[in-house]
Amino acid sequence: MTAAAEPAGGAYERVAYPGYAYAATHPARLEAVGRLLGLEPTPAASCRVLELGCGDGGNALSIAATLPGAHVLGADAAAAAVARGAALAEAAGLENVALRAADFAALAEEAEYGDLGAFDYVIAHGVYSWVPPAARVDLLACVRRCLAPQGIAFLSYNAYPGSYLRDMARDVLRFHLRDVADPARRLAGARELMQTIVAIEDPSPYARVLREQLERMLGAGDALLFHDDLADVSTPFYLHEVVEHAAAHGLRFLAEADLFESVMRDVPDSAARLMAALPDEAVVREQYLDFFKNRMFRQTLLCRAELPVRRALDDAALERLWISSSARADGDAFATPEGDTMTTSEPHVQAAMHVLIAAWPAAVPFAQLRAAAQAAAGEDVPEELVAARLREVLLQAHLARLVELHGCAWPLAPGGAAGARPGASALARAQLAAGADVVSSLRHTNVRLDGPGDAELLARLDGTRDRAALAAELGRGEAEVDEALARLGALGLLAGAGA
């Protein structure tokens, strides 16, 4: 794997993110954000997606697997990575995705003068900070030329002020590895130095800051460490700098991909007063949130500059969305495994939450939640009041990370239930066969198969075997197979009927 460089002619290679799914990039999530802000993006279920800098296609292939009615194109300058991804797509039987070896400038020219067509969602994850300046210009030019009129673009990058900590650690590692070119030796040398510094209990606050940053980096996998911190090009930006660059290409700031990142709760009065005194400009307010949070990484959504954006979130948009939640109930309280909580004594809200709990990991349409809420509220309560209150609570729960919003359903089994002849994600099975230790779920997340015999079972879930056949092939009892199927279902790996 080569470090980022810019040879003559404007071509370049970069260290690519590993071939995994990245939840925030999924068009169903981007569609939901767009609708909340007043846009009318193309439904994710039937959209066209372009991923720029797709590497070996792990993210693009996962999008294609979860949106069988969509068409996905991934492009990257690294031909070898593209070839690996294309082979995996063929093994998984994914006919709605194509990967191409091309750089941003060539794609931008094709979009301008050829028949590339417009794309409803354009994704550039792990690219902007990790390519040279000329390539960043080509990237945004390509985004603007390829983006459909109501399209949404996703752009991730390292952000200041938090990335000054990353810069500090990066400078230390670059000096230590200044004469080491081999990737394996660079990774080993970096980890050795970081572990050494972390082990030194210097009492000064400055040493503690460096230790804490290196501890965070040690927790990352080798691929992420190599991409984020050891590449030759790794340039953080303030949000306002990226927005200004985007504006020069006819693009404007829409929102952060995860809306909860734009919310601060339980802040002191002084912070609330300062925010209240700021201009009513989304970018200014977001920039101050970065200062308050010392944000290190951003996942920014862009749209065409001419599009009007309604900054007040419209909860009426939930009527057209699908909702999911990993929360579990404890009396009146609901909590996710990550510790996000909500307490409510309203019977109709509780009823809706229990529908979400039963359906997980699948998503359900708002209409189904509204019906459950109305039944719990009773016939005497007007339907419009129940629906309005439910929308209000679910939007706040989304901003508190308790529920997720999507433009369409996931193609998986509701409640993770396995059918008579269980079938699993073809992409996950192909990834497993290729030797991956992490596979993509049908919720566009990454999962590791840690359960006993789960990998062996997943490999056989092509929909042709019943439980008895699976048990016989694995040499296990049907009860054990059922337990393993329940684990795979909870991970979002079991396909629903017709998927």
Residue, then its C-alpha position, 0 to 999 in steps of 0.5 A: m500500500t503506497a502513501a499519498a503522492e502526486p506524480a506528474g500529470g495530476a494522478y495520485e494514490r492515497v492510502a484507502y480506508p479498509g473495505y468496510a461499511y460506514a453507517a453515516t454514508h448510507p443513502a437511506r440515512l442521508e435521505a432522512v436528513g435531507r427530508l428533515l431539512g426540507l429537501e426532496p432527495t430521490p428515495a434511497a430505495s431507487c437512487r443512483v450513488l457515486e462513491l469517490g475514492c471507494g478503495d476496494g469497494g467495501n462501502a459501495l458494495s455494502i450500499a448495493a447489498t442493502l439497496p437492491g433497487a439502487h445503482v452504485l458506482g465506485a471510483d478510485a485511482a488505485a486499479a488494484a484495489v478496484a480489481r479486488g472490489a470487483a471480484l468480491a462484487e462478482a462473488a456476492g452476485l451484486e449486479n447493481v454495483a460497478l467499480r471503475a479505476a478513474d481519478f476525480a478529474a477524469l470523472a468530472e470531465e466525463a460528467e461535464y461532457g459525457d454520459l456519466g449522468a447525475f447521482d442522487y448521493v455522492i460519497a467521499h469518505g476518508v478522501y478530502s484530508w488525505v489527498p493533495p490540494a490539487a486533488r481536493v479541487d478535482l474532488l469538489a469539482c467532480v461532486r458539483r458536476c455529478l450531483a443531482p438537483q436535489g442531491i446530497a453529498f457526503l464529505s468526511y475530513n479531519a477537523y480542527p481544533g481537535s486535530y491539533l492533538r492528532d497533528m502533535a502525535r503525527d509529528v512525533l511518529r513521522f520523526h520516529l519513522r523518517d527512514v522507514a518505508d515498509p508499511a509493516r515496519r512503519l506500523a510496528g515502529a509506530r505502535e512500539l513508540m506509542q506504547t513506550i510513551v504511554a507507559i511513561e507516567d510523567p506527571s506534567p499535564y502536557a505529557r498526559v495530553l500526549r499519552e491520552q491521544l496515543e492511547r486513543m490511536l493504539g485502540a484503532g486498527d492497523a488499517l485506520l492508523f495507517h490511513d489516518d496518521l501515517a499517510d504522507v498527506s493528512t490535512p485537517f481543516y476548520l469547518h468554515e474552510v471546507v464550506e468556503h472551498a465548497a462554495a467556490h464549487g457551487l456547493r453549500f453546507l447542509a448539515e452534519a451527517d449525524l444530526f446529534e453532533s449538532v446538539m449540545r445538552d446540559v451546557p452552562d448558562s455562559a455557553a447558552r448565552l454565547m450561542a444565543a448571541l451568535p449570528d443566525e448562520a448554521v456554519v457559524r454556530e457549527q464552528y463554535l460547537d467544534f470549539f466547545k467540543n474540540r471536534m477532531f473529525r467531521q462528516t459534512l453533508l453538502c448540496r447545490a448552492e441554489l437549493p433553499v435549506r430549512r434550518a428548523l427540522d420538520d418533524a412532519a418528514l417522519e411520516r415518510l421515514w422508517i425508524s429503528s432503535s436498539a433500545r431496551a425497556d426497563g419500566d418507563a425507561f428506554a436505553t441503548p447499549e451505548g447508554d443513550t436513555m429516554t424516560t416517558s410515562e406516555p402510554h402511546v410513546q411507550a407503545a411505539m417504542h415497544v414496536l421498535i424494540a420488537a422489530w430490531p434490527a429491522a426498521v418500521p414505517f412511521a405509520q406502524l408506530r402511529a397505529a400502535a400509539q393510537a391504540a394505546a392512547g384510545e379512541d377518545v384522543p384525536e389521531e392528529l394529536v397522537a401523531a404530532r406528539l409521536r413525531e415530536v418525541l421521535l425527533q428528539a429521540h433521534l437527536a439523542r441517539l435513541v432512534e435512527l431514521h431511514g428513507c427506506a427499510w433494511p432488507l433483513a428479517p424483522g426482529g432478526a427472525a430466521g425463516a424455515r430455510p434461513g438466508a444470510s447476506a450474500l455479501a457477508r458470505a463472500q467477505l467471509a469466503a475471502g478471509a475477512d474477519v469483519v463482514s458487512s451487515l444488512r444494516h450497513t454496519n460492520v460486525r465481527l463473528d465472535g460466537p462459537g461456530d457462527a462463521e461456519l454457520l453463516a457460510r452455509l446460509d444460502g437459503t437452501r438448507d433447513r435447520a435439520a440440514l444445517a445441524a447435520e452439516l455442522g455436527r450440532g444440535e438444532a437448538e445450538v443452530d437456533e441460538a447461533l441464528a439468533r445471534l446472526g439475526a441480532l447482528g443484522l445478517l439474516a435476509g428478509a423474505g424477498a431480499 
